[in-house]
Amino acid sequence: MFVLAYDTHVTNYGAIGALGIPVLTEIAEVPALGSVWVAVPETLRIDLVGRLGFGISARDAAQKIIATIDQRLFEDAVVEFGGPALATLDIDARFTICNTALEVGAVSAIFGVDAFARDFAAARTEHPVALLAPGANAVYRDRVTFDLSAVEPQVAIPPTPDNVVDISAVAGIKIQHAYFGSCASGMIADMRAAASILEGRKIGSQVCLIITPATQDVMVIAASEGLIDIFAEAGAMVTVPGCGVCAGGRIGGVTSGETSIGTGTRNEPGRLGAHDAVLHIASPATVAASAVAGCITDPRDFLNLSEQN
């Protein structure tokens, strides 16, 4: 499967084995002429091993991947994810992992199609969905291994999404603005992870928390499971599905001097409004925990408390 689109995060389609290529301003050539020139990229293979630990999300892994693997390998390449850990990652996790590689220069990202991905796609289309895997003679720019079990909660600090540190390096920084959602972390698994922390709690009195489900389907499922009620009772604002805050701060952006933590795709100065605001990127669970505490907080602290109770 192959998709051409204007939006750079069309790479999410890679979760179900569809190669999404963003062509930006040249997208006008596609409806006008029926085609557009695209250079065939090289492929970087990342073999995922291990398993995400307690309280660790795919977003943590995605940020760690782009921060630790040599960025020169990503440049103008398609990132192909595979390996034994694929079986431990649901579709929402795969969407998130495919989303971030382009932030360090990749053209796109893709997972091989296993039975899990095939069944997910087959439930949404009448067209046959083939099991796709790389050929035996596939040629790669490079092949690296990434261990999911070694990942801690991650936070990207200004000014770029790959400027990533372990949460211990920034824990305690006070925040006034928090949000989760967007194409990077707005899937139903993200909503559930955040709700597990927000349930029965209130966000900090000095914090504005904004939540944006990625799609209408996610909104419907979240509502049916009572997650929207949990968010509202915690004091958060839930917006219509879509990009939300991430799209340049047009909904609930930051003001001068504020510090934000969110799940958007980028964190350059001015991305969400005021240029002197400080923007961090983290997982939905980390955002939820930070919104409750009023400062950047390891979500495992809240999850441990929940288990003890």
Contacts in CASP RR format, 6 or more apart in sequence:
PFRMAT RR
TARGET T0000
AUTHOR 0000-0000-0000
METHOD contacts of the structure
MODEL  1
MFVLAYDTHVTNYGAIGALGIPVLTEIAEVPALGSVWVAVPETLRIDLVG
RLGFGISARDAAQKIIATIDQRLFEDAVVEFGGPALATLDIDARFTICNT
ALEVGAVSAIFGVDAFARDFAAARTEHPVALLAPGANAVYRDRVTFDLSA
VEPQVAIPPTPDNVVDISAVAGIKIQHAYFGSCASGMIADMRAAASILEG
RKIGSQVCLIITPATQDVMVIAASEGLIDIFAEAGAMVTVPGCGVCAGGR
IGGVTSGETSIGTGTRNEPGRLGAHDAVLHIASPATVAASAVAGCITDPR
DFLNLSEQN
1 13 0 8 1.000
1 16 0 8 1.000
1 17 0 8 1.000
1 18 0 8 1.000
1 19 0 8 1.000
2 18 0 8 1.000
2 19 0 8 1.000
2 20 0 8 1.000
2 21 0 8 1.000
3 10 0 8 1.000
3 13 0 8 1.000
3 18 0 8 1.000
3 19 0 8 1.000
3 20 0 8 1.000
3 21 0 8 1.000
4 10 0 8 1.000
4 20 0 8 1.000
4 21 0 8 1.000
4 23 0 8 1.000
4 27 0 8 1.000
4 30 0 8 1.000
4 36 0 8 1.000
4 38 0 8 1.000
5 20 0 8 1.000
5 21 0 8 1.000
5 22 0 8 1.000
5 23 0 8 1.000
5 27 0 8 1.000
6 22 0 8 1.000
6 23 0 8 1.000
6 24 0 8 1.000
6 25 0 8 1.000
6 27 0 8 1.000
7 22 0 8 1.000
7 183 0 8 1.000
8 22 0 8 1.000
8 24 0 8 1.000
8 102 0 8 1.000
9 22 0 8 1.000
9 99 0 8 1.000
9 102 0 8 1.000
9 183 0 8 1.000
9 184 0 8 1.000
9 265 0 8 1.000
10 20 0 8 1.000
10 21 0 8 1.000
10 22 0 8 1.000
10 108 0 8 1.000
11 20 0 8 1.000
11 22 0 8 1.000
11 98 0 8 1.000
11 99 0 8 1.000
11 101 0 8 1.000
11 102 0 8 1.000
11 106 0 8 1.000
11 108 0 8 1.000
11 109 0 8 1.000
12 95 0 8 1.000
12 98 0 8 1.000
12 99 0 8 1.000
12 183 0 8 1.000
13 19 0 8 1.000
13 20 0 8 1.000
13 98 0 8 1.000
14 20 0 8 1.000
14 94 0 8 1.000
14 98 0 8 1.000
14 108 0 8 1.000
14 109 0 8 1.000
14 110 0 8 1.000
14 111 0 8 1.000
15 91 0 8 1.000
15 94 0 8 1.000
15 95 0 8 1.000
15 97 0 8 1.000
15 98 0 8 1.000
15 111 0 8 1.000
15 117 0 8 1.000
16 91 0 8 1.000
16 94 0 8 1.000
16 111 0 8 1.000
16 113 0 8 1.000
16 117 0 8 1.000
16 120 0 8 1.000
16 121 0 8 1.000
16 129 0 8 1.000
17 110 0 8 1.000
17 111 0 8 1.000
17 112 0 8 1.000
17 113 0 8 1.000
17 117 0 8 1.000
17 132 0 8 1.000
18 110 0 8 1.000
19 78 0 8 1.000
19 108 0 8 1.000
19 110 0 8 1.000
20 108 0 8 1.000
20 110 0 8 1.000
21 38 0 8 1.000
21 107 0 8 1.000
21 108 0 8 1.000
22 102 0 8 1.000
22 108 0 8 1.000
23 29 0 8 1.000
23 30 0 8 1.000
23 36 0 8 1.000
23 38 0 8 1.000
26 36 0 8 1.000
27 36 0 8 1.000
29 35 0 8 1.000
29 36 0 8 1.000
30 36 0 8 1.000
39 76 0 8 1.000
41 76 0 8 1.000
41 77 0 8 1.000
41 78 0 8 1.000
41 107 0 8 1.000
41 108 0 8 1.000
42 76 0 8 1.000
42 77 0 8 1.000
42 78 0 8 1.000
42 140 0 8 1.000
42 141 0 8 1.000
43 77 0 8 1.000
43 78 0 8 1.000
43 79 0 8 1.000
43 80 0 8 1.000
43 138 0 8 1.000
43 139 0 8 1.000
43 140 0 8 1.000
43 141 0 8 1.000
44 73 0 8 1.000
44 74 0 8 1.000
44 77 0 8 1.000
44 78 0 8 1.000
44 79 0 8 1.000
44 80 0 8 1.000
44 106 0 8 1.000
44 140 0 8 1.000
44 141 0 8 1.000
44 142 0 8 1.000
44 143 0 8 1.000
44 144 0 8 1.000
45 80 0 8 1.000
45 82 0 8 1.000
45 134 0 8 1.000
45 138 0 8 1.000
45 140 0 8 1.000
45 142 0 8 1.000
45 143 0 8 1.000
45 144 0 8 1.000
46 65 0 8 1.000
46 69 0 8 1.000
46 79 0 8 1.000
46 80 0 8 1.000
46 81 0 8 1.000
46 82 0 8 1.000
46 143 0 8 1.000
46 144 0 8 1.000
46 145 0 8 1.000
46 146 0 8 1.000
47 82 0 8 1.000
47 83 0 8 1.000
47 143 0 8 1.000
47 144 0 8 1.000
47 145 0 8 1.000
47 146 0 8 1.000
48 81 0 8 1.000
48 82 0 8 1.000
48 83 0 8 1.000
48 84 0 8 1.000
48 85 0 8 1.000
48 86 0 8 1.000
48 89 0 8 1.000
48 145 0 8 1.000
48 146 0 8 1.000
48 148 0 8 1.000
49 83 0 8 1.000
49 84 0 8 1.000
49 85 0 8 1.000
49 145 0 8 1.000
49 146 0 8 1.000
49 147 0 8 1.000
49 148 0 8 1.000
49 149 0 8 1.000
50 84 0 8 1.000
50 85 0 8 1.000
50 88 0 8 1.000
50 147 0 8 1.000
50 148 0 8 1.000
50 149 0 8 1.000
51 85 0 8 1.000
51 88 0 8 1.000
51 148 0 8 1.000
51 149 0 8 1.000
52 58 0 8 1.000
52 60 0 8 1.000
52 61 0 8 1.000
52 88 0 8 1.000
52 148 0 8 1.000
52 149 0 8 1.000
52 151 0 8 1.000
53 148 0 8 1.000
53 149 0 8 1.000
53 151 0 8 1.000
54 300 0 8 1.000
54 303 0 8 1.000
55 153 0 8 1.000
55 285 0 8 1.000
55 299 0 8 1.000
55 300 0 8 1.000
55 303 0 8 1.000
56 148 0 8 1.000
56 151 0 8 1.000
56 152 0 8 1.000
56 153 0 8 1.000
57 93 0 8 1.000
57 96 0 8 1.000
57 190 0 8 1.000
57 193 0 8 1.000
57 283 0 8 1.000
57 284 0 8 1.000
57 285 0 8 1.000
58 89 0 8 1.000
58 92 0 8 1.000
58 93 0 8 1.000
58 94 0 8 1.000
58 96 0 8 1.000
58 97 0 8 1.000
59 96 0 8 1.000
59 154 0 8 1.000
59 184 0 8 1.000
59 185 0 8 1.000
59 190 0 8 1.000
59 263 0 8 1.000
59 282 0 8 1.000
59 283 0 8 1.000
59 284 0 8 1.000
60 151 0 8 1.000
60 152 0 8 1.000
60 153 0 8 1.000
60 154 0 8 1.000
60 282 0 8 1.000
60 283 0 8 1.000
60 286 0 8 1.000
61 97 0 8 1.000
61 146 0 8 1.000
61 148 0 8 1.000
61 151 0 8 1.000
62 96 0 8 1.000
62 97 0 8 1.000
62 99 0 8 1.000
62 100 0 8 1.000
62 184 0 8 1.000
63 100 0 8 1.000
63 154 0 8 1.000
63 155 0 8 1.000
63 156 0 8 1.000
63 161 0 8 1.000
63 162 0 8 1.000
63 164 0 8 1.000
63 281 0 8 1.000
63 282 0 8 1.000
64 146 0 8 1.000
64 151 0 8 1.000
64 154 0 8 1.000
64 164 0 8 1.000
65 97 0 8 1.000
65 100 0 8 1.000
65 101 0 8 1.000
65 146 0 8 1.000
66 74 0 8 1.000
66 100 0 8 1.000
66 101 0 8 1.000
66 103 0 8 1.000
66 104 0 8 1.000
66 161 0 8 1.000
66 162 0 8 1.000
66 164 0 8 1.000
67 154 0 8 1.000
67 156 0 8 1.000
67 162 0 8 1.000
67 163 0 8 1.000
67 164 0 8 1.000
68 146 0 8 1.000
69 144 0 8 1.000
69 146 0 8 1.000
71 104 0 8 1.000
71 105 0 8 1.000
71 162 0 8 1.000
73 141 0 8 1.000
73 142 0 8 1.000
73 144 0 8 1.000
74 101 0 8 1.000
74 104 0 8 1.000
74 105 0 8 1.000
74 106 0 8 1.000
75 104 0 8 1.000
75 105 0 8 1.000
75 106 0 8 1.000
76 105 0 8 1.000
76 106 0 8 1.000
76 107 0 8 1.000
77 106 0 8 1.000
77 107 0 8 1.000
77 141 0 8 1.000
78 106 0 8 1.000
78 107 0 8 1.000
78 108 0 8 1.000
78 109 0 8 1.000
78 110 0 8 1.000
79 98 0 8 1.000
79 101 0 8 1.000
79 106 0 8 1.000
79 108 0 8 1.000
79 109 0 8 1.000
79 110 0 8 1.000
80 109 0 8 1.000
80 110 0 8 1.000
80 111 0 8 1.000
80 112 0 8 1.000
80 134 0 8 1.000
80 140 0 8 1.000
81 94 0 8 1.000
81 97 0 8 1.000
81 98 0 8 1.000
81 109 0 8 1.000
81 110 0 8 1.000
81 111 0 8 1.000
81 112 0 8 1.000
82 111 0 8 1.000
82 112 0 8 1.000
85 148 0 8 1.000
86 111 0 8 1.000
86 112 0 8 1.000
86 114 0 8 1.000
87 114 0 8 1.000
87 116 0 8 1.000
88 148 0 8 1.000
89 97 0 8 1.000
90 116 0 8 1.000
90 189 0 8 1.000
91 116 0 8 1.000
91 117 0 8 1.000
91 120 0 8 1.000
91 187 0 8 1.000
92 187 0 8 1.000
92 188 0 8 1.000
92 189 0 8 1.000
92 190 0 8 1.000
93 189 0 8 1.000
94 111 0 8 1.000
94 117 0 8 1.000
95 183 0 8 1.000
95 187 0 8 1.000
96 184 0 8 1.000
96 185 0 8 1.000
96 187 0 8 1.000
96 190 0 8 1.000
97 109 0 8 1.000
97 111 0 8 1.000
98 108 0 8 1.000
98 109 0 8 1.000
98 110 0 8 1.000
98 111 0 8 1.000
99 109 0 8 1.000
99 183 0 8 1.000
99 184 0 8 1.000
99 265 0 8 1.000
100 161 0 8 1.000
100 184 0 8 1.000
100 265 0 8 1.000
101 108 0 8 1.000
101 109 0 8 1.000
102 108 0 8 1.000
102 109 0 8 1.000
103 160 0 8 1.000
103 161 0 8 1.000
103 162 0 8 1.000
103 265 0 8 1.000
103 266 0 8 1.000
104 161 0 8 1.000
104 162 0 8 1.000
111 117 0 8 1.000
112 132 0 8 1.000
112 133 0 8 1.000
112 134 0 8 1.000
113 121 0 8 1.000
113 129 0 8 1.000
113 130 0 8 1.000
113 131 0 8 1.000
113 132 0 8 1.000
113 133 0 8 1.000
114 131 0 8 1.000
115 131 0 8 1.000
118 129 0 8 1.000
118 130 0 8 1.000
118 131 0 8 1.000
121 129 0 8 1.000
122 129 0 8 1.000
152 166 0 8 1.000
152 167 0 8 1.000
152 168 0 8 1.000
153 166 0 8 1.000
153 167 0 8 1.000
153 282 0 8 1.000
153 283 0 8 1.000
153 285 0 8 1.000
153 286 0 8 1.000
153 298 0 8 1.000
153 299 0 8 1.000
153 300 0 8 1.000
154 164 0 8 1.000
154 165 0 8 1.000
154 166 0 8 1.000
154 167 0 8 1.000
154 282 0 8 1.000
154 283 0 8 1.000
155 164 0 8 1.000
155 165 0 8 1.000
155 166 0 8 1.000
155 167 0 8 1.000
155 169 0 8 1.000
155 170 0 8 1.000
155 261 0 8 1.000
155 280 0 8 1.000
155 281 0 8 1.000
155 282 0 8 1.000
155 286 0 8 1.000
155 296 0 8 1.000
156 162 0 8 1.000
156 163 0 8 1.000
156 164 0 8 1.000
156 267 0 8 1.000
156 280 0 8 1.000
156 281 0 8 1.000
156 282 0 8 1.000
157 163 0 8 1.000
157 164 0 8 1.000
157 165 0 8 1.000
157 170 0 8 1.000
157 267 0 8 1.000
157 280 0 8 1.000
158 267 0 8 1.000
158 268 0 8 1.000
158 269 0 8 1.000
158 278 0 8 1.000
158 279 0 8 1.000
158 280 0 8 1.000
159 267 0 8 1.000
159 268 0 8 1.000
159 269 0 8 1.000
160 266 0 8 1.000
160 267 0 8 1.000
160 268 0 8 1.000
161 265 0 8 1.000
161 266 0 8 1.000
161 267 0 8 1.000
161 281 0 8 1.000
167 282 0 8 1.000
167 286 0 8 1.000
167 296 0 8 1.000
167 297 0 8 1.000
167 298 0 8 1.000
168 298 0 8 1.000
170 280 0 8 1.000
170 296 0 8 1.000
171 295 0 8 1.000
171 296 0 8 1.000
171 297 0 8 1.000
171 298 0 8 1.000
172 293 0 8 1.000
172 295 0 8 1.000
172 296 0 8 1.000
172 297 0 8 1.000
173 259 0 8 1.000
173 280 0 8 1.000
173 295 0 8 1.000
173 296 0 8 1.000
174 206 0 8 1.000
174 259 0 8 1.000
174 294 0 8 1.000
174 295 0 8 1.000
175 207 0 8 1.000
175 259 0 8 1.000
175 260 0 8 1.000
175 261 0 8 1.000
175 280 0 8 1.000
175 290 0 8 1.000
175 291 0 8 1.000
175 294 0 8 1.000
175 295 0 8 1.000
175 296 0 8 1.000
176 206 0 8 1.000
176 207 0 8 1.000
176 208 0 8 1.000
176 254 0 8 1.000
176 258 0 8 1.000
176 259 0 8 1.000
176 260 0 8 1.000
177 207 0 8 1.000
177 208 0 8 1.000
177 252 0 8 1.000
177 253 0 8 1.000
177 254 0 8 1.000
177 258 0 8 1.000
177 259 0 8 1.000
177 260 0 8 1.000
177 261 0 8 1.000
177 272 0 8 1.000
177 277 0 8 1.000
178 203 0 8 1.000
178 207 0 8 1.000
178 208 0 8 1.000
178 209 0 8 1.000
178 210 0 8 1.000
178 260 0 8 1.000
178 261 0 8 1.000
178 262 0 8 1.000
178 287 0 8 1.000
178 288 0 8 1.000
178 290 0 8 1.000
178 291 0 8 1.000
179 209 0 8 1.000
179 210 0 8 1.000
179 211 0 8 1.000
179 212 0 8 1.000
179 244 0 8 1.000
179 245 0 8 1.000
179 246 0 8 1.000
179 252 0 8 1.000
179 260 0 8 1.000
179 262 0 8 1.000
179 263 0 8 1.000
179 264 0 8 1.000
179 287 0 8 1.000
180 186 0 8 1.000
180 190 0 8 1.000
180 194 0 8 1.000
180 211 0 8 1.000
180 212 0 8 1.000
180 262 0 8 1.000
180 263 0 8 1.000
180 284 0 8 1.000
180 287 0 8 1.000
180 288 0 8 1.000
181 190 0 8 1.000
181 211 0 8 1.000
181 212 0 8 1.000
181 213 0 8 1.000
181 214 0 8 1.000
181 244 0 8 1.000
181 245 0 8 1.000
181 246 0 8 1.000
181 263 0 8 1.000
181 264 0 8 1.000
181 284 0 8 1.000
182 212 0 8 1.000
182 214 0 8 1.000
182 242 0 8 1.000
182 243 0 8 1.000
182 244 0 8 1.000
182 245 0 8 1.000
182 246 0 8 1.000
182 263 0 8 1.000
182 264 0 8 1.000
182 265 0 8 1.000
183 214 0 8 1.000
183 242 0 8 1.000
183 243 0 8 1.000
183 246 0 8 1.000
183 265 0 8 1.000
184 246 0 8 1.000
184 263 0 8 1.000
184 264 0 8 1.000
184 265 0 8 1.000
185 263 0 8 1.000
185 264 0 8 1.000
185 283 0 8 1.000
185 284 0 8 1.000
186 212 0 8 1.000
186 213 0 8 1.000
186 214 0 8 1.000
186 218 0 8 1.000
186 263 0 8 1.000
186 284 0 8 1.000
187 214 0 8 1.000
187 218 0 8 1.000
188 213 0 8 1.000
188 218 0 8 1.000
188 221 0 8 1.000
188 222 0 8 1.000
190 263 0 8 1.000
190 283 0 8 1.000
190 284 0 8 1.000
191 211 0 8 1.000
191 213 0 8 1.000
191 218 0 8 1.000
191 221 0 8 1.000
191 222 0 8 1.000
191 227 0 8 1.000
191 284 0 8 1.000
192 225 0 8 1.000
192 227 0 8 1.000
193 283 0 8 1.000
193 284 0 8 1.000
193 285 0 8 1.000
193 288 0 8 1.000
194 211 0 8 1.000
194 231 0 8 1.000
194 284 0 8 1.000
194 285 0 8 1.000
194 287 0 8 1.000
194 288 0 8 1.000
195 227 0 8 1.000
195 230 0 8 1.000
195 231 0 8 1.000
195 288 0 8 1.000
196 285 0 8 1.000
196 303 0 8 1.000
196 306 0 8 1.000
197 285 0 8 1.000
197 288 0 8 1.000
197 289 0 8 1.000
197 292 0 8 1.000
197 299 0 8 1.000
197 302 0 8 1.000
197 303 0 8 1.000
197 306 0 8 1.000
198 230 0 8 1.000
198 231 0 8 1.000
198 234 0 8 1.000
198 236 0 8 1.000
198 288 0 8 1.000
198 291 0 8 1.000
198 292 0 8 1.000
199 230 0 8 1.000
199 234 0 8 1.000
200 230 0 8 1.000
200 233 0 8 1.000
200 234 0 8 1.000
201 234 0 8 1.000
201 292 0 8 1.000
201 302 0 8 1.000
202 234 0 8 1.000
202 235 0 8 1.000
202 292 0 8 1.000
203 209 0 8 1.000
203 234 0 8 1.000
203 235 0 8 1.000
203 236 0 8 1.000
203 291 0 8 1.000
203 292 0 8 1.000
203 294 0 8 1.000
204 291 0 8 1.000
204 292 0 8 1.000
204 293 0 8 1.000
204 294 0 8 1.000
206 294 0 8 1.000
207 291 0 8 1.000
207 294 0 8 1.000
208 237 0 8 1.000
208 252 0 8 1.000
209 234 0 8 1.000
209 235 0 8 1.000
209 236 0 8 1.000
209 237 0 8 1.000
209 287 0 8 1.000
209 288 0 8 1.000
209 291 0 8 1.000
210 236 0 8 1.000
210 237 0 8 1.000
210 238 0 8 1.000
210 239 0 8 1.000
210 244 0 8 1.000
210 245 0 8 1.000
210 251 0 8 1.000
210 252 0 8 1.000
211 231 0 8 1.000
211 236 0 8 1.000
211 237 0 8 1.000
211 238 0 8 1.000
211 239 0 8 1.000
212 238 0 8 1.000
212 239 0 8 1.000
212 240 0 8 1.000
212 241 0 8 1.000
212 242 0 8 1.000
212 243 0 8 1.000
212 244 0 8 1.000
212 245 0 8 1.000
212 246 0 8 1.000
212 251 0 8 1.000
213 219 0 8 1.000
213 222 0 8 1.000
213 238 0 8 1.000
213 241 0 8 1.000
213 242 0 8 1.000
214 241 0 8 1.000
214 242 0 8 1.000
215 241 0 8 1.000
215 242 0 8 1.000
216 241 0 8 1.000
218 241 0 8 1.000
219 228 0 8 1.000
219 240 0 8 1.000
219 241 0 8 1.000
222 228 0 8 1.000
228 238 0 8 1.000
231 238 0 8 1.000
232 238 0 8 1.000
234 292 0 8 1.000
236 291 0 8 1.000
239 245 0 8 1.000
239 251 0 8 1.000
244 250 0 8 1.000
244 251 0 8 1.000
245 251 0 8 1.000
245 252 0 8 1.000
245 253 0 8 1.000
245 262 0 8 1.000
245 264 0 8 1.000
245 272 0 8 1.000
246 263 0 8 1.000
246 264 0 8 1.000
246 265 0 8 1.000
246 266 0 8 1.000
248 271 0 8 1.000
248 272 0 8 1.000
248 273 0 8 1.000
249 271 0 8 1.000
249 272 0 8 1.000
249 273 0 8 1.000
252 272 0 8 1.000
253 260 0 8 1.000
253 272 0 8 1.000
253 273 0 8 1.000
254 260 0 8 1.000
254 272 0 8 1.000
254 273 0 8 1.000
254 274 0 8 1.000
254 277 0 8 1.000
254 279 0 8 1.000
255 273 0 8 1.000
255 274 0 8 1.000
255 277 0 8 1.000
256 274 0 8 1.000
256 276 0 8 1.000
256 277 0 8 1.000
257 274 0 8 1.000
257 276 0 8 1.000
257 277 0 8 1.000
257 278 0 8 1.000
258 274 0 8 1.000
258 277 0 8 1.000
258 278 0 8 1.000
259 277 0 8 1.000
259 278 0 8 1.000
259 280 0 8 1.000
260 272 0 8 1.000
260 277 0 8 1.000
260 278 0 8 1.000
260 279 0 8 1.000
260 280 0 8 1.000
261 280 0 8 1.000
261 281 0 8 1.000
261 282 0 8 1.000
261 286 0 8 1.000
261 287 0 8 1.000
261 290 0 8 1.000
261 291 0 8 1.000
261 296 0 8 1.000
262 279 0 8 1.000
262 280 0 8 1.000
262 281 0 8 1.000
262 282 0 8 1.000
262 287 0 8 1.000
263 281 0 8 1.000
263 282 0 8 1.000
263 283 0 8 1.000
263 284 0 8 1.000
263 287 0 8 1.000
264 281 0 8 1.000
265 281 0 8 1.000
266 281 0 8 1.000
267 279 0 8 1.000
267 280 0 8 1.000
267 281 0 8 1.000
268 279 0 8 1.000
269 275 0 8 1.000
269 276 0 8 1.000
269 277 0 8 1.000
269 279 0 8 1.000
270 277 0 8 1.000
270 279 0 8 1.000
271 279 0 8 1.000
272 279 0 8 1.000
280 296 0 8 1.000
282 290 0 8 1.000
282 296 0 8 1.000
283 299 0 8 1.000
285 299 0 8 1.000
285 303 0 8 1.000
286 296 0 8 1.000
286 297 0 8 1.000
286 298 0 8 1.000
286 299 0 8 1.000
288 299 0 8 1.000
288 302 0 8 1.000
289 297 0 8 1.000
289 298 0 8 1.000
289 299 0 8 1.000
289 301 0 8 1.000
289 302 0 8 1.000
290 296 0 8 1.000
290 297 0 8 1.000
292 302 0 8 1.000
END
